Every structure is written in C-alpha cells, then in structure tokens.
C-alpha cells in the first residue's frame, strides 16, 4: 500500500493557491472548517489514479447533506470556480476521483449514504450518491428482501447511482443499469433543485414507478454530462428468482468464434428474460484471472507472454481459446427447459458445457479442498472463482473481478479492500461497442489483439452481451506504474484503439476523463446541441467542465 505518491507517478501541482481565499472561507462557513481540504490536506484518495497525467483537485469539499449543495454552488458561481462532483471516486481505469480540468474543486458526495425510500412490494429503491453496492446489499439482506443489487465487477465499494449515470451494465437480469432508473433529483448550476414532472405534480410514487414520466424526458440529460449534480436516484430492482444457474462452456478452437457469436445471438433472442448476460473471454483474459504473471526472464523482447507460452499455460490450466459464461434465471422448470435448448443450440460449437447451481459450486469447492498438491490448489482457486461468480450473478457484490488489475504489475494482493488507484495498479479501460455479427466480432478481435501487442500490452479481451444486438468489449490496458514511461505508452495505445477502432465501426460506450476532450472534438451537431444546453443550464461552466465535451472556453479566473 502507498502512503504517498505511488512509484512512476509525477507529483501533482499544488493548485490551492489558484483558489480565491474568500471562496475557501465561504465554503468553510457552509460545511465547517474540517470538511474543506486544500493543498497538502487533500486526502490521497482524491489524488490517486491508475495512471499519471491527470489534474489534481484544487480543493475537496466533503458534503454532509444534499441541502448544502446549492449554497456551495452559489460560492463557486460568485468566485467563478469550477466544481467536479464525485460519488465514491472509485472510478478506476476511467479517472478515479480526478477532475476533467485543472483548478477544479472536487465535490465529494460519498457521505450522502441515505436509502431514502424502499418499496418491498414493487421493488423500487431511492438512493443517494454514496450508497455503494455493498451498502445496498447489506440493507436488502438485513431486511430479508429478496432483490438483486445491480452489481458490477468494480466491487462493493462503488456507487450504485454513479454507475447508472455512466450507463454501466452487469450480467444480472437488468443488464443495462440506467434502463432500470425510474426517477432522478438533481441540483443545477444555479442551485435550483430539479425534480421530474410527475414528482413535481405531487405524484412522487408514480415518478418512482414510471420511467418516462410526462412531457419531455429530461432525466437522461444527467447521464454522462455536467448538466447537474444528481443527489438521489430511484432504481427498479430485479427480484431474485427461484432458480439461478451459471452456464460454462469452451470454444476449443479460435475458428469457432464466428459460429458461437451467431448461436449466442439466437439464444438471446429466443430466451429473453431467462438468459441473462453472456460473456466470452479469450484465453489471455482467463489466464489473467487464474495464473500469476510470468517472470520477466520468460517474456519476449516486448515484455509480453509469447504465444507458445499462452498456449502452454492454457493446456496446464485447462483454459480453452475462448471461455463462455452465461446466467439463467427463472423457475426450476423454466431453467431446466432453457438448459435443454442451450445444449441443442450449442451442439457442435461449444464443448465442456456445464450448468451449475449454488449447491453444485459448493460441492466443487468441498471436493477441491480434499485434493492434495498443485492440482488441488488450482481446483480450489477455480472453485473460489466460481463461488464468487455465483454470488455476483445472484446480485451480491464482491471483489472477484478486481485482482486482474494487479496482475501485470505483480503487486501483492490485499485480502480485501482492493483499491487499484491507491495500491499502485496501472490501468486504463477500453470498452467499445461491437455489433453482434460474426464478421464484426472477428474484425474487432483481430484489430484489438494486433493493436495491443503493437503497444506492448497483453490482449485481455472480454465480450459481454448488451441485449441481442451488441457486445460491449471490456479490455483492461494493464501496465507497470513503476515504469515512468509505461503510463504514457498505455495512454497512447488507448487513443489509438479509440481512433482506429472508430474507423472500423467500434466506439466506446464510456471514456476515461483524459479521452473526453478529443471525443468532444470529433462531434458536430450533437456537440453543438450539448453546448447550447450547457450554456442555458450552466453559463459559467461551473459543473464538471470538459465532461464528455471539449475544454471550457474560459479559465476559472476570468471575470
């Protein structure tokens, strides 16, 4: 763990001197002196990222109650100081807690942890920004409420609200997390509190239950934007079904990828509501979850695993060129019928097709514990991964996906409390959308593999279904932050993937904060409309300037 600046990271400049003294004084009057951090007082959490080159916050304001936000924005507006709101700041691989622009003040909402409302009959919950996946899971479990948290691989310490605002997704029944959002409350730049039309009409319950409301749909404006600070959100939760199973299968040959893409698309079309998300992971990705990264002496001249090593490790750990992971939800009879259909559909394409219930996974774990030697240890690791994966698909968050971020740096794994930014991991995420067509998937895999290897990065590829038309590919760009040049090289690779992928028809669904300005410059009509809306809602460029947009046209000190 790092108490100070992690290795390979250039010290961030002290921007506290750019803040008007009167602004700091006024914020302290609103929050209390102990909740406004400047200069060296700024906690490491707010200065750490998984890459170098970000902008340090000029100050951090720790908000205690949502009703303090209008007064804080009034001070910011008076002194023309931009603010950057965060929920928990655990936005690893996309910028963590750092703001998009220099000299911005971070508005930390992590202590807004209220679960404002919960309807156990209709399954909607209203949360504040600091409610994490783990906190929501604890609330549901303690009350005996059999609903599923909209989990992600980011783990239990990450904000439910923030993930939905970034249009995140998972593999539980509500794959698209913003699609499950029914209502939003936000504070605009002038301190006005926005409430949806149904809410303002005095029918708050209807607003919680009906996503689209009445009149223009405005809630969507607050996703991936700086149009307002969302202070509460209502989400429809999926009820935990009577039967949950995970489906595992292999593609024994890389040449089966195209056929598998077609079969998966057909299954998603034929089993809506029963078949949840489907993952396809290449051998490299599964090895990163299973085996330690090899010693430097065994790597090739580019510092990468040679292809023959990848194949040999695949055989040793019994990892096929592609591994499939899917989820089934429903009654016992429905899931049983779906299993028969999946077996028939994947016949001749998939091998080692397994359907596992929670009791099956527990049995495997028990059996693995009884086996001696390295075989027993490997099976135990596999069983532990299966058990954690089963918890995830049942809507219970855990840290099973986080160790991959430590893999290439060979960092010691904490037993719990993984924090890739604080622990020195080098990470960018590249998350492009890929049409669910065989030729598109093959073109993307070939492109991503070649580009990553060219930039001396291991090609760890996952394809996750987004309905029956698209895959989203999540690729971690892992590098050693102890190497001063590695972060710059990885950033160059990320921009190459974005720009070259765009020319091939692939583009990310979300972006790292350091990629957002270039994205804004690629837009025309849509960017102009966004700017017109921003000028109307936030003429002073106060709220998260540069967020999914080009840089602001003024500096914070302009009059």
C-alpha positions as CSV (number, residue, x, y, z in Angstrom):
1,X,0.0,0.0,0.0
2,X,1.2,3.5,-0.7
3,X,1.1,6.3,1.9
4,X,2.4,8.9,-0.5
5,X,2.7,9.4,-4.3
6,X,2.9,5.9,-6.0
7,X,6.0,5.0,-7.9
8,X,6.1,6.1,-11.6
9,X,3.7,9.0,-10.8
10,X,4.7,12.6,-11.3
11,X,3.8,14.8,-8.3
12,X,0.7,16.7,-8.9
13,X,0.9,20.5,-8.7
14,X,-0.5,22.3,-5.7
15,X,-3.4,24.3,-7.1
16,X,-4.7,25.6,-3.8
17,X,-3.1,29.0,-4.5
18,X,-5.3,29.4,-7.5
19,X,-8.4,29.5,-5.3
20,X,-9.7,32.8,-4.0
21,X,-9.2,32.9,-0.3
22,X,-12.8,34.2,0.1
23,X,-14.2,31.2,-1.6
24,X,-12.4,28.8,0.8
25,X,-13.6,30.9,3.7
26,X,-17.2,30.9,2.4
27,X,-17.2,27.1,1.8
28,X,-16.0,26.5,5.4
29,X,-18.9,28.6,6.7
30,X,-21.3,26.2,4.8
31,X,-19.6,22.9,5.7
32,X,-17.3,23.6,8.6
33,X,-13.6,24.1,8.5
34,X,-12.8,20.3,8.9
35,X,-14.7,19.5,5.7
36,X,-12.8,21.7,3.3
37,X,-9.4,20.3,2.3
38,X,-6.7,22.4,0.5
39,X,-3.1,21.8,-0.5
40,X,-1.4,19.0,1.4
41,X,-4.6,18.4,3.4
42,X,-6.3,16.8,0.4
43,X,-6.6,13.1,1.1
44,X,-4.6,10.7,-1.0
45,X,-7.8,9.1,-2.2
46,X,-8.6,12.3,-4.1
47,X,-5.1,12.5,-5.7
48,X,-4.6,8.9,-6.7
49,X,-5.4,7.3,-10.1
50,X,-4.4,4.2,-12.0
51,X,-2.4,6.4,-14.5
52,X,-0.3,9.6,-14.4
53,X,-1.0,12.8,-16.1
54,X,-4.4,13.7,-14.5
55,X,-5.4,17.0,-13.0
56,X,-5.1,17.5,-9.2
57,X,-8.1,18.9,-7.4
58,X,-7.6,22.5,-6.2
59,X,-9.6,21.6,-3.1
60,X,-12.0,18.9,-1.8
61,X,-15.4,19.7,-0.3
62,X,-16.8,16.9,1.8
63,X,-20.6,17.3,1.6
64,X,-22.6,16.1,4.6
65,X,-26.1,16.8,3.4
66,X,-27.6,17.3,-0.1
67,X,-29.3,20.6,1.0
68,X,-25.8,22.1,1.4
69,X,-25.1,21.8,-2.3
70,X,-27.0,24.9,-3.5
71,X,-25.0,27.2,-1.1
72,X,-21.7,25.6,-2.2
73,X,-22.6,26.3,-5.8
74,X,-23.5,29.9,-5.0
75,X,-20.0,30.4,-3.7
76,X,-18.5,28.7,-6.7
77,X,-20.5,30.9,-9.0
78,X,-19.6,34.0,-7.2
79,X,-15.9,33.2,-7.5
80,X,-16.1,31.5,-10.9
81,X,-14.5,28.3,-9.6
82,X,-15.5,25.0,-11.4
83,X,-16.5,22.0,-9.3
84,X,-16.3,18.3,-10.1
85,X,-18.8,16.1,-8.3
86,X,-17.9,12.5,-7.4
87,X,-19.9,9.8,-5.6
88,X,-17.3,7.5,-4.2
89,X,-14.4,8.3,-6.5
90,X,-13.7,4.6,-7.2
91,X,-13.9,5.2,-10.9
92,X,-10.8,3.1,-11.5
93,X,-9.5,3.0,-15.1
94,X,-11.6,6.0,-16.1
95,X,-10.0,8.7,-13.9
96,X,-10.8,7.7,-10.3
97,X,-11.6,10.9,-8.3
98,X,-9.7,13.3,-10.5
99,X,-11.5,16.2,-12.3
100,X,-11.5,16.7,-16.1
101,X,-9.9,20.1,-15.9
102,X,-7.2,21.8,-13.8
103,X,-8.0,24.1,-10.8
104,X,-11.4,22.4,-10.3
105,X,-12.7,21.7,-6.8
106,X,-13.9,18.2,-6.1
107,X,-17.4,18.0,-4.5
108,X,-17.2,14.7,-2.6
109,X,-20.7,13.2,-2.1
110,X,-19.6,9.9,-0.6
111,X,-21.1,10.7,2.8
112,X,-24.6,11.0,1.3
113,X,-25.4,7.4,2.1
114,X,-29.2,7.6,2.6
115,X,-31.5,4.9,1.3
116,X,-34.4,7.4,1.1
117,X,-37.2,5.0,0.2
118,X,-37.8,1.4,-0.5
119,X,-40.9,-0.4,-1.7
120,X,-40.6,-4.1,-0.9
121,X,-43.8,-4.9,-2.8
122,X,-43.0,-3.1,-6.1
123,X,-39.2,-3.4,-5.8
124,X,-38.0,0.2,-6.2
125,X,-35.4,1.9,-4.1
126,X,-34.2,5.5,-3.9
127,X,-30.6,6.1,-3.0
128,X,-28.1,8.9,-2.6
129,X,-24.7,9.1,-4.3
130,X,-22.7,7.5,-1.5
131,X,-24.8,4.3,-1.4
132,X,-22.4,1.6,-2.6
133,X,-23.2,-1.8,-4.0
134,X,-22.1,-3.3,-0.7
135,X,-24.3,-1.0,1.4
136,X,-27.4,-1.7,-0.7
137,X,-26.7,-5.4,-0.5
138,X,-26.5,-5.2,3.3
139,X,-29.7,-3.2,3.5
140,X,-31.6,-5.8,1.4
141,X,-30.1,-8.7,3.3
142,X,-30.8,-7.3,6.8
143,X,-34.4,-6.7,5.9
144,X,-34.9,-10.1,4.3
145,X,-35.7,-8.5,0.9
146,X,-35.0,-11.0,-1.9
147,X,-33.9,-8.5,-4.5
148,X,-30.7,-8.3,-6.5
149,X,-28.2,-5.4,-6.4
150,X,-27.2,-4.2,-9.8
151,X,-23.7,-5.4,-9.4
152,X,-20.6,-4.8,-11.5
153,X,-17.1,-6.1,-11.4
154,X,-15.9,-2.9,-9.7
155,X,-16.9,-4.3,-6.4
156,X,-18.8,-3.5,-3.2
157,X,-17.2,0.0,-2.6
158,X,-18.5,1.6,-5.8
159,X,-21.6,3.8,-6.0
160,X,-24.8,2.4,-7.4
161,X,-26.0,5.8,-8.5
162,X,-22.8,6.8,-10.3
163,X,-22.6,3.5,-12.2
164,X,-26.1,4.1,-13.6
165,X,-25.2,7.7,-14.5
166,X,-22.2,6.3,-16.5
167,X,-24.7,3.9,-18.2
168,X,-22.9,0.9,-16.6
169,X,-24.1,-2.7,-17.0
170,X,-23.8,-6.1,-15.5
171,X,-24.9,-9.7,-16.1
172,X,-27.9,-9.8,-13.7
173,X,-31.5,-9.6,-15.2
174,X,-31.3,-5.8,-15.5
175,X,-28.2,-5.8,-17.7
176,X,-28.5,-2.1,-18.6
177,X,-28.3,-0.2,-15.2
178,X,-29.6,3.1,-16.5
179,X,-32.6,1.4,-18.1
180,X,-33.6,0.4,-14.6
181,X,-33.6,4.0,-13.4
182,X,-37.0,5.5,-13.0
183,X,-36.5,8.9,-11.4
184,X,-33.8,11.4,-10.6
185,X,-33.4,14.5,-8.4
186,X,-30.5,16.9,-9.2
187,X,-29.1,20.3,-8.3
188,X,-28.5,22.6,-11.3
189,X,-25.6,25.0,-11.5
190,X,-27.7,27.9,-10.2
191,X,-28.8,25.9,-7.2
192,X,-32.2,25.1,-8.5
193,X,-33.4,21.6,-7.5
194,X,-34.6,19.6,-10.5
195,X,-37.4,17.1,-9.9
196,X,-39.2,15.2,-12.7
197,X,-42.6,16.3,-13.9
198,X,-44.6,13.5,-12.2
199,X,-42.7,14.2,-9.0
200,X,-43.5,18.0,-9.1
201,X,-47.1,17.2,-10.0
202,X,-47.4,15.7,-6.5
203,X,-47.3,12.1,-7.6
204,X,-43.9,11.1,-6.3
205,X,-44.9,7.4,-6.1
206,X,-45.8,7.4,-9.8
207,X,-42.5,9.1,-10.6
208,X,-40.7,6.2,-8.8
209,X,-42.7,3.6,-10.8
210,X,-42.8,5.1,-14.3
211,X,-39.5,5.8,-16.0
212,X,-40.7,8.1,-18.8
213,X,-42.9,10.5,-16.8
214,X,-44.8,13.0,-18.8
215,X,-43.7,15.6,-21.2
216,X,-40.1,15.8,-22.5
217,X,-37.9,13.1,-21.0
218,X,-35.2,15.1,-19.0
219,X,-33.7,12.5,-16.6
220,X,-31.4,11.2,-19.3
221,X,-29.7,14.6,-19.6
222,X,-27.9,14.0,-16.4
223,X,-26.1,10.8,-17.6
224,X,-22.5,11.3,-18.8
225,X,-22.8,15.1,-18.6
226,X,-22.2,18.0,-16.3
227,X,-25.7,19.3,-16.5
228,X,-26.5,18.8,-12.8
229,X,-25.4,17.1,-9.6
230,X,-27.6,14.1,-9.1
231,X,-28.4,13.8,-5.4
232,X,-30.9,10.9,-5.5
233,X,-32.0,8.3,-7.9
234,X,-34.8,5.7,-7.9
235,X,-33.9,2.3,-9.4
236,X,-36.2,-0.7,-10.1
237,X,-34.6,-3.8,-8.7
238,X,-34.8,-7.3,-10.1
239,X,-36.4,-9.9,-7.8
240,X,-34.1,-12.9,-7.1
241,X,-35.7,-15.8,-9.0
242,X,-36.4,-19.2,-7.6
243,X,-33.6,-20.8,-9.6
244,X,-30.3,-19.3,-10.7
245,X,-27.7,-21.2,-12.7
246,X,-24.4,-20.3,-14.4
247,X,-23.6,-21.8,-17.7
248,X,-19.9,-22.5,-18.6
249,X,-18.6,-23.6,-22.0
250,X,-15.5,-23.7,-24.1
251,X,-14.6,-22.9,-27.7
252,X,-11.9,-25.5,-28.4
253,X,-10.7,-23.6,-31.4
254,X,-10.5,-19.9,-32.1
255,X,-12.1,-20.5,-35.5
256,X,-15.4,-21.3,-33.7
257,X,-15.8,-17.7,-32.6
258,X,-17.9,-16.6,-35.5
259,X,-20.3,-19.6,-35.2
260,X,-20.5,-19.0,-31.4
261,X,-21.4,-15.3,-32.0
262,X,-24.3,-16.4,-34.2
263,X,-25.5,-19.0,-31.7
264,X,-25.3,-16.7,-28.8
265,X,-27.3,-14.0,-30.6
266,X,-30.0,-16.6,-31.4
267,X,-30.2,-17.8,-27.8
268,X,-30.6,-14.2,-26.5
269,X,-33.4,-13.7,-29.0
270,X,-35.1,-17.0,-28.1
271,X,-34.7,-16.8,-24.3
272,X,-35.5,-13.2,-23.3
273,X,-35.8,-12.7,-19.6
274,X,-34.3,-16.2,-18.9
275,X,-30.9,-15.9,-20.3
276,X,-29.1,-13.0,-18.7
277,X,-25.8,-11.6,-19.8
278,X,-23.3,-13.8,-21.8
279,X,-19.6,-13.3,-21.6
280,X,-17.0,-14.6,-24.0
281,X,-13.4,-14.3,-22.6
282,X,-10.3,-15.1,-24.6
283,X,-7.6,-17.4,-23.2
284,X,-5.4,-14.4,-22.2
285,X,-8.2,-12.9,-20.1
286,X,-8.9,-16.1,-18.2
287,X,-5.2,-16.7,-17.6
288,X,-5.0,-13.2,-16.0
289,X,-7.8,-14.3,-13.6
290,X,-6.1,-17.7,-12.9
291,X,-2.3,-17.8,-13.1
292,X,0.3,-15.4,-11.9
293,X,2.0,-13.2,-14.5
294,X,5.2,-14.9,-15.6
295,X,8.7,-13.8,-14.5
296,X,10.4,-11.1,-16.7
297,X,13.0,-13.6,-17.9
298,X,10.4,-15.7,-19.6
299,X,8.8,-12.9,-21.6
300,X,9.6,-11.9,-25.2
301,X,11.6,-8.9,-26.3
302,X,8.5,-6.7,-25.9
303,X,7.9,-7.8,-22.3
304,X,4.9,-9.9,-23.4
305,X,3.9,-13.5,-23.0
306,X,4.9,-15.4,-26.2
307,X,2.1,-17.2,-28.0
308,X,3.6,-20.6,-27.2
309,X,3.6,-19.7,-23.5
310,X,0.0,-18.7,-23.6
311,X,-0.9,-22.0,-25.3
312,X,1.2,-24.0,-22.8
313,X,-0.4,-22.3,-19.8
314,X,-3.8,-22.8,-21.4
315,X,-3.2,-26.5,-21.5
316,X,-1.8,-26.6,-18.0
317,X,-4.7,-24.7,-16.5
318,X,-7.2,-26.3,-19.0
319,X,-8.2,-22.9,-20.4
320,X,-9.6,-23.0,-24.0
321,X,-9.0,-20.3,-26.6
322,X,-12.4,-18.9,-25.6
323,X,-14.4,-19.4,-22.4
324,X,-18.2,-18.7,-22.3
325,X,-20.0,-17.7,-19.1
326,X,-23.8,-17.1,-19.0
327,X,-26.6,-16.9,-16.5
328,X,-30.0,-18.4,-16.3
329,X,-32.9,-17.1,-14.2
330,X,-36.4,-18.4,-13.6
331,X,-38.4,-21.2,-12.0
332,X,-36.9,-24.7,-11.8
333,X,-38.9,-25.9,-14.8
334,X,-38.2,-22.9,-16.9
335,X,-34.4,-23.1,-16.3
336,X,-34.4,-26.8,-17.0
337,X,-36.1,-26.3,-20.3
338,X,-33.7,-23.5,-21.2
339,X,-30.8,-25.8,-20.4
340,X,-32.1,-28.3,-23.0
341,X,-32.5,-25.6,-25.6
342,X,-29.0,-24.2,-25.0
343,X,-27.4,-27.7,-25.2
344,X,-29.1,-28.2,-28.5
345,X,-28.2,-24.8,-29.9
346,X,-24.5,-25.0,-28.9
347,X,-24.1,-28.6,-30.1
348,X,-21.1,-28.8,-32.4
349,X,-19.9,-25.3,-31.3
350,X,-19.3,-25.5,-27.6
351,X,-17.5,-28.2,-25.6
352,X,-17.4,-28.9,-21.8
353,X,-20.8,-27.3,-21.4
354,X,-21.8,-27.2,-17.7
355,X,-24.8,-25.8,-15.8
356,X,-24.0,-25.2,-12.2
357,X,-26.4,-24.3,-9.3
358,X,-25.1,-22.8,-6.0
359,X,-25.2,-26.3,-4.4
360,X,-23.1,-27.6,-7.3
361,X,-20.5,-24.9,-6.8
362,X,-20.4,-25.6,-3.0
363,X,-19.8,-29.3,-3.8
364,X,-16.9,-28.5,-6.2
365,X,-15.3,-26.3,-3.5
366,X,-15.6,-29.0,-0.9
367,X,-14.1,-31.6,-3.3
368,X,-11.2,-29.3,-4.2
369,X,-10.3,-28.9,-0.6
370,X,-9.8,-32.6,-0.3
371,X,-7.3,-32.9,-3.2
372,X,-3.6,-32.7,-2.4
373,X,-0.8,-30.8,-4.2
374,X,-0.9,-28.3,-7.1
375,X,-3.9,-29.9,-8.7
376,X,-5.9,-29.4,-5.5
377,X,-4.7,-25.8,-5.2
378,X,-5.6,-25.0,-8.8
379,X,-9.1,-26.6,-8.4
380,X,-9.5,-24.7,-5.2
381,X,-8.8,-21.4,-6.9
382,X,-11.2,-22.3,-9.7
383,X,-13.9,-23.2,-7.1
384,X,-13.4,-20.0,-5.3
385,X,-13.8,-18.0,-8.5
386,X,-17.0,-20.0,-9.3
387,X,-18.4,-19.4,-5.9
388,X,-17.7,-15.6,-6.1
389,X,-19.2,-15.5,-9.6
390,X,-22.3,-17.3,-8.4
391,X,-22.7,-14.6,-5.8
392,X,-22.3,-11.9,-8.4
393,X,-25.0,-13.3,-10.7
394,X,-27.3,-13.6,-7.7
395,X,-26.9,-9.8,-7.2
396,X,-24.4,-9.9,-4.3
397,X,-21.3,-7.8,-4.9
398,X,-17.8,-8.9,-4.2
399,X,-14.2,-8.3,-5.3
400,X,-13.7,-11.3,-7.5
401,X,-13.0,-9.2,-10.7
402,X,-10.6,-6.7,-9.1
403,X,-7.5,-8.8,-8.8
404,X,-6.9,-8.7,-12.5
405,X,-5.9,-5.0,-12.2
406,X,-2.9,-6.1,-10.1
407,X,-1.8,-8.9,-12.5
408,X,0.8,-7.4,-14.7
409,X,2.3,-5.2,-12.0
410,X,2.8,-8.4,-9.9
411,X,1.5,-6.4,-6.9
412,X,0.7,-8.3,-3.7
413,X,-3.0,-8.8,-3.4
414,X,-4.8,-7.4,-0.4
415,X,-7.1,-9.9,1.3
416,X,-9.9,-7.4,0.9
417,X,-10.4,-3.7,0.3
418,X,-8.9,-3.7,-3.2
419,X,-8.2,-0.2,-4.4
420,X,-6.3,-0.2,-7.7
421,X,-5.6,3.6,-7.6
422,X,-4.2,3.6,-4.1
423,X,-2.4,0.3,-4.4
424,X,-0.3,1.4,-7.5
425,X,-2.0,-0.6,-10.3
426,X,-1.6,0.7,-13.8
427,X,-4.9,0.6,-15.6
428,X,-7.0,2.1,-18.4
429,X,-10.2,0.6,-19.6
430,X,-11.1,0.4,-23.3
431,X,-14.8,-0.5,-23.6
432,X,-16.0,-0.4,-27.2
433,X,-19.4,-1.5,-28.6
434,X,-19.2,-4.3,-31.1
435,X,-22.2,-5.3,-33.3
436,X,-23.2,-8.9,-32.6
437,X,-22.3,-10.2,-36.1
438,X,-19.7,-12.9,-36.8
439,X,-17.7,-10.8,-39.2
440,X,-17.7,-7.7,-36.9
441,X,-16.6,-9.7,-33.9
442,X,-13.8,-11.3,-35.8
443,X,-12.7,-8.0,-37.2
444,X,-12.7,-6.4,-33.7
445,X,-10.8,-9.2,-32.0
446,X,-8.1,-9.2,-34.7
447,X,-7.8,-5.4,-34.6
448,X,-7.7,-5.2,-30.8
449,X,-5.2,-8.0,-30.4
450,X,-2.8,-6.6,-33.0
451,X,-3.1,-3.0,-31.6
452,X,-2.5,-4.1,-28.1
453,X,0.5,-6.2,-28.9
454,X,2.0,-3.4,-31.0
455,X,1.8,-1.2,-27.9
456,X,3.3,-3.9,-25.7
457,X,0.1,-4.7,-23.9
458,X,-1.4,-8.1,-23.2
459,X,-4.7,-8.6,-25.2
460,X,-7.1,-9.4,-22.4
461,X,-10.5,-9.5,-24.2
462,X,-14.0,-10.0,-22.9
463,X,-17.2,-9.6,-25.0
464,X,-20.3,-9.1,-22.9
465,X,-23.8,-9.1,-24.4
466,X,-25.9,-6.0,-24.4
467,X,-29.2,-7.4,-25.4
468,X,-29.2,-9.5,-28.6
469,X,-27.7,-6.9,-30.9
470,X,-24.4,-5.7,-29.3
471,X,-21.4,-6.9,-27.4
472,X,-19.5,-4.5,-25.2
473,X,-15.9,-5.4,-25.0
474,X,-14.1,-4.6,-21.8
475,X,-10.3,-4.6,-22.2
476,X,-8.0,-3.6,-19.3
477,X,-4.9,-2.0,-20.5
478,X,-2.6,-3.2,-17.7
479,X,0.9,-1.7,-17.2
480,X,3.5,-1.3,-14.5
481,X,3.2,2.1,-12.9
482,X,6.7,1.7,-11.5
483,X,7.9,2.3,-15.1
484,X,7.7,6.0,-15.7
485,X,7.1,5.7,-19.4
486,X,4.5,2.9,-19.2
487,X,1.6,5.1,-18.4
488,X,2.3,7.3,-21.4
489,X,2.6,4.3,-23.6
490,X,-0.7,2.9,-22.4
491,X,-2.4,6.2,-22.9
492,X,-1.1,6.3,-26.5
493,X,-2.4,2.8,-27.0
494,X,-5.9,3.8,-25.6
495,X,-6.1,6.7,-28.0
496,X,-5.0,4.5,-30.9
497,X,-7.7,2.0,-30.0
498,X,-10.4,4.7,-29.9
499,X,-9.4,6.4,-33.1
500,X,-8.6,3.4,-35.2
501,X,-11.5,1.4,-33.8
502,X,-13.8,4.2,-34.7
503,X,-12.8,3.9,-38.4
504,X,-13.6,0.2,-38.2
505,X,-17.1,0.9,-36.7
506,X,-16.2,0.3,-33.0
507,X,-16.5,3.1,-30.3
508,X,-16.5,3.1,-26.5
509,X,-19.7,3.4,-24.5
510,X,-17.8,5.4,-21.9
511,X,-14.5,7.2,-21.8
512,X,-11.6,7.9,-19.5
513,X,-11.5,11.6,-18.4
514,X,-8.3,12.1,-20.4
515,X,-10.1,11.0,-23.6
516,X,-13.2,13.1,-23.3
517,X,-11.9,16.3,-24.8
518,X,-10.8,14.5,-28.0
519,X,-14.2,12.9,-28.1
520,X,-15.9,16.3,-28.0
521,X,-13.8,17.5,-30.9
522,X,-15.0,14.6,-33.1
523,X,-18.6,15.7,-32.7
524,X,-20.5,18.2,-34.8
525,X,-24.3,18.5,-34.4
526,X,-24.6,16.6,-31.2
527,X,-21.8,18.5,-29.6
528,X,-23.3,21.8,-30.6
529,X,-26.7,20.9,-29.1
530,X,-24.9,19.8,-25.9
531,X,-23.1,23.1,-25.8
532,X,-26.4,25.0,-26.2
533,X,-28.0,23.1,-23.4
534,X,-24.9,23.7,-21.2
535,X,-25.0,27.4,-21.9
536,X,-28.6,27.5,-20.9
537,X,-28.2,25.4,-17.7
538,X,-24.6,26.4,-16.7
539,X,-23.5,29.6,-18.5
540,X,-20.4,29.9,-16.2
541,X,-19.1,26.4,-16.9
542,X,-19.2,25.5,-13.2
543,X,-20.2,21.9,-13.2
544,X,-17.6,19.4,-14.4
545,X,-16.3,21.4,-17.3
546,X,-15.0,19.2,-20.1
547,X,-17.0,16.2,-19.1
548,X,-17.8,14.4,-22.4
549,X,-17.1,17.8,-24.1
550,X,-14.3,20.0,-25.3
551,X,-12.4,22.2,-22.8
552,X,-14.2,25.2,-21.5
553,X,-13.7,28.5,-23.4
554,X,-12.7,30.4,-20.3
555,X,-10.2,29.9,-17.5
556,X,-11.5,29.7,-13.9
557,X,-10.0,33.1,-13.0
558,X,-11.8,35.0,-15.8
559,X,-14.2,37.7,-14.7
